[in-house]
Amino acid sequence: MTEETRYPILEKKTPVTDVAIIGGGLAGLSLSILLSKAGYKVVLFEKEKYPFHKVCGEYISMESWKFIAGLGLPLSQLNLPIIKNLIVSSPDGNFIKSGLDLGGFGISRYFLDHQLKEIAVQKGVTVYEESKVNEVIFENEIFTVKYNHGEAFSALVAGSFGKRSNLDVKWQRDFIKQKNNKLNNYIGAKYHIKTNFSDDTIALHNFKNGYCGISKVENDTYCLCYLTTAQNLKDNNNSIKEMEKNVLCKNPFLKKIFTESQFLYAEPLTISQISFDKKSQIENHILMLGDAAGMITPLCGNGMSMAFHSAKIAFENIDLFLNKKKTRAEIEARYANEWKHLFEKRLRNGRFIQKFFGKENATNLFIRAIKPFPFIINKMIKATHGHGF
Ligand SMILES: Cc1cc2nc3c(=O)[nH]c(=O)nc-3n(C[C@H](O)[C@H](O)[C@H](O)COP(=O)(O)OP(=O)(O)OC[C@H]3O[C@@H](n4cnc5c(N)ncnc54)[C@H](O)[C@@H]3O)c2cc1C
């Protein structure tokens, strides 16, 4: 069936697509590949140019392995570090070690997103790079997507534009209107480093009002990534270096890493205004995916799997709509319900853990108290993870 017969109203508009995807991170790219493999016409807008770095801990839970391999990325041939152990340290340097039941693997976003984009292009997705979407209008069952180089028309739109974008602000989504609270106004920073650390372990080092993850990715490189409050930076004259020296390095593990490692970029990659507040899964008939639908705290190390998994359920619903098996209203309701069923509990648990881990004394006490019972850590991880999909 051609797009003209499917959507007679689109006949005079070009370019015409089945689905326009806004944002080419993990959620958007994986959705584009699934749709293109199923024979749909897809256009994906990404405001940056691939390859590019992203603030992310780069530890992916094993629950996504099969899905990513199914997209066409031969993970088992890439010699990636497989991560089976966890160390959590408190700001005072006490620590607990535990095996990870499910575990994960390390891969940089620079490499992963670029590879997925290449697969998307091979499968026939039209990828517009350096193309920032500024507005989406839904009228007479058609979406008009306005971006910095023109307009595109489509039957469906997926919003996979990450944690916080110009569109969130333009549409004044609820989380944007929230006043500062314990779940928003965080900053994130990331470095790639060469250091002396185990291949199969992820460490989570806590410090006052934040935590820092370290684990291996490809090319003998480690990802060092931390999250803290904007207030922490403000209290240190808005200087990242001062904050790292005065706050992070009070944890002896972090002091060792910061003084003995080779940093591959002088300045970290940073992002601000990160919010873990609730978000909606449908906005003006647009299906929201990945972080744009709801963000789990990085402490749980599972945002990337949620991005992939949300793309899978979005694909199944979009397929039903484009095959005329379900109406637009039906797939919107189904998608939002499935999303909530899969992720709402994890997000709630993640928010709870996040509130707890920010406090210096509470974290010190907590690590001391559970040291003899490392299985508790695995229970907490399970509460924020799902199963393979
Ligand atoms: C500090 C930190 C550490 C983390 N560590 C981990 C971890 O170790 N493991 C894990 O699983 N998860 C981690 N996460 C979470 C993970 O990074 C996200 O959940 C994941 O990247 C979400 O993917 P996404 O596709 O939804 O969004 P993204 O990967 O952010 O992609 C969104 C894309 O949309 C583009 N975009 C935005 N606006 C527009 C526009 N208007 N037009 C066109 N393009 C646009 C952006 O350029 C971007 O490429 C971490 C997050 C943070 C903040």
The ligand as an SDF file (V2000), in Angstrom:
LIG
                    3D

 53 58  0  0  0  0  0  0  0  0999 V2000
   24.5630   11.7870   34.3480 C   0  0  0  0  0  0  0  0  0  0  0  0
   23.8090   10.6810   33.6400 C   0  0  0  0  0  0  0  0  0  0  0  0
   24.3150    9.3840   33.6210 C   0  0  0  0  0  0  0  0  0  0  0  0
   23.6050    8.3620   33.0040 C   0  0  0  0  0  0  0  0  0  0  0  0
   24.1240    7.0880   32.9970 N   0  0  0  0  0  0  0  0  0  0  0  0
   23.4210    6.0740   32.4530 C   0  0  0  0  0  0  0  0  0  0  0  0
   23.9400    4.7420   32.4380 C   0  0  0  0  0  0  0  0  0  0  0  0
   25.0710    4.4770   32.8390 O   0  0  0  0  0  0  0  0  0  0  0  0
   23.1530    3.7550   31.9370 N   0  0  0  0  0  0  0  0  0  0  0  0
   21.9210    4.0020   31.4130 C   0  0  0  0  0  0  0  0  0  0  0  0
   21.2550    3.0470   30.9680 O   0  0  0  0  0  0  0  0  0  0  0  0
   21.4200    5.2590   31.3670 N   0  0  0  0  0  0  0  0  0  0  0  0
   22.1330    6.2950   31.8610 C   0  0  0  0  0  0  0  0  0  0  0  0
   21.6530    7.5670   31.7980 N   0  0  0  0  0  0  0  0  0  0  0  0
   20.3680    7.7940   31.1240 C   0  0  0  0  0  0  0  0  0  0  0  0
   20.5150    7.7270   29.5910 C   0  0  0  0  0  0  0  0  0  0  0  0
   21.5700    8.5460   29.1680 O   0  0  0  0  0  0  0  0  0  0  0  0
   19.2150    8.1640   28.9430 C   0  0  0  0  0  0  0  0  0  0  0  0
   18.1380    7.5270   29.5790 O   0  0  0  0  0  0  0  0  0  0  0  0
   19.1970    7.8380   27.4500 C   0  0  0  0  0  0  0  0  0  0  0  0
   20.2080    8.5340   26.7940 O   0  0  0  0  0  0  0  0  0  0  0  0
   17.8430    8.2090   26.8590 C   0  0  0  0  0  0  0  0  0  0  0  0
   17.8760    8.0820   25.4610 O   0  0  0  0  0  0  0  0  0  0  0  0
   16.9060    8.9700   24.5640 P   0  0  0  0  0  0  0  0  0  0  0  0
   16.9990    8.4190   23.1970 O   0  0  0  0  0  0  0  0  0  0  0  0
   15.5820    9.0910   25.2090 O   0  0  0  0  0  0  0  0  0  0  0  0
   17.5200   10.4420   24.6300 O   0  0  0  0  0  0  0  0  0  0  0  0
   18.9190   10.9990   24.1040 P   0  0  0  0  0  0  0  0  0  0  0  0
   19.9320    9.9480   23.9580 O   0  0  0  0  0  0  0  0  0  0  0  0
   19.2250   12.1740   24.9720 O   0  0  0  0  0  0  0  0  0  0  0  0
   18.5710   11.5160   22.6350 O   0  0  0  0  0  0  0  0  0  0  0  0
   17.7750   12.6350   22.3860 C   0  0  0  0  0  0  0  0  0  0  0  0
   18.2550   13.2510   21.0720 C   0  0  0  0  0  0  0  0  0  0  0  0
   17.3290   14.2510   20.6560 O   0  0  0  0  0  0  0  0  0  0  0  0
   18.0630   15.3110   20.0530 C   0  0  0  0  0  0  0  0  0  0  0  0
   17.1870   16.4900   20.0720 N   0  0  0  0  0  0  0  0  0  0  0  0
   16.7420   17.1820   21.1580 C   0  0  0  0  0  0  0  0  0  0  0  0
   15.9030   18.1590   20.7770 N   0  0  0  0  0  0  0  0  0  0  0  0
   15.8050   18.0800   19.4330 C   0  0  0  0  0  0  0  0  0  0  0  0
   15.0740   18.8180   18.4520 C   0  0  0  0  0  0  0  0  0  0  0  0
   14.2650   19.8250   18.7860 N   0  0  0  0  0  0  0  0  0  0  0  0
   15.1960   18.4770   17.1560 N   0  0  0  0  0  0  0  0  0  0  0  0
   16.0130   17.4390   16.7800 C   0  0  0  0  0  0  0  0  0  0  0  0
   16.7330   16.7160   17.6720 N   0  0  0  0  0  0  0  0  0  0  0  0
   16.6100   17.0240   18.9700 C   0  0  0  0  0  0  0  0  0  0  0  0
   19.3150   15.4080   20.9120 C   0  0  0  0  0  0  0  0  0  0  0  0
   20.3840   16.0440   20.2540 O   0  0  0  0  0  0  0  0  0  0  0  0
   19.6010   13.9390   21.2180 C   0  0  0  0  0  0  0  0  0  0  0  0
   20.5190   13.3560   20.2970 O   0  0  0  0  0  0  0  0  0  0  0  0
   22.3570    8.6280   32.3780 C   0  0  0  0  0  0  0  0  0  0  0  0
   21.8570    9.9420   32.3660 C   0  0  0  0  0  0  0  0  0  0  0  0
   22.5790   10.9660   32.9870 C   0  0  0  0  0  0  0  0  0  0  0  0
   22.0240   12.3500   32.9780 C   0  0  0  0  0  0  0  0  0  0  0  0
  1  2  1  0
  2  3  1  0
  2 52  2  0
  3  4  2  0
  4  5  1  0
  4 50  1  0
  5  6  2  0
  6  7  1  0
  6 13  1  0
  7  8  2  0
  7  9  1  0
  9 10  1  0
 10 11  2  0
 10 12  1  0
 12 13  2  0
 13 14  1  0
 14 15  1  0
 14 50  1  0
 15 16  1  0
 16 17  1  0
 16 18  1  0
 18 19  1  0
 18 20  1  0
 20 21  1  0
 20 22  1  0
 22 23  1  0
 23 24  1  0
 24 25  2  0
 24 26  1  0
 24 27  1  0
 27 28  1  0
 28 29  2  0
 28 30  1  0
 28 31  1  0
 31 32  1  0
 32 33  1  0
 33 34  1  0
 33 48  1  0
 34 35  1  0
 35 36  1  0
 35 46  1  0
 36 37  1  0
 36 45  1  0
 37 38  2  0
 38 39  1  0
 39 40  1  0
 39 45  2  0
 40 41  1  0
 40 42  2  0
 42 43  1  0
 43 44  2  0
 44 45  1  0
 46 47  1  0
 46 48  1  0
 48 49  1  0
 50 51  2  0
 51 52  1  0
 52 53  1  0
M  END
$$$$
